[in-house]
């Protein structure tokens, strides 16, 4: 995944009402229930079916670090899908997104201007229609460059063009992202 796609996923995960299961056995049991079998879980995690069965029966309690991370990521990706969908729907219809980023913003502007690319730290509230566009693009399988272009367009409209009140011909490019976080 990419920075923006992961940021959107983390923002939706902030809406969880319950924590994900803590133990490896509980996480495996949840995945077996969700994927309807140990074979599917084993294929997704890259382990044997017998290993999954041992975790389900609590015969193995502590996974290797890489397996523990894959297991937690798989559970987190499936945890509380209705809560996640509700939070995304609310951001897309009424509340919008808050984006906090530190990145290099480059500009394409009219000749003779002094708009040079430089690192900026911005914390902005994006209106719901920008949240809708980002979520729809992510759901449609947009790659990182497409999501980055949508985020740059949203930041350009809200911050640099001030909703159409200034810098009308300014096109914003988002590069060298040091930090990016979305909040719903």
Order of alpha helices (4+ residues) and beta strands (2+ residues): alpha-alpha-alpha-alpha-alpha-alpha-beta-beta-alpha-alpha-beta
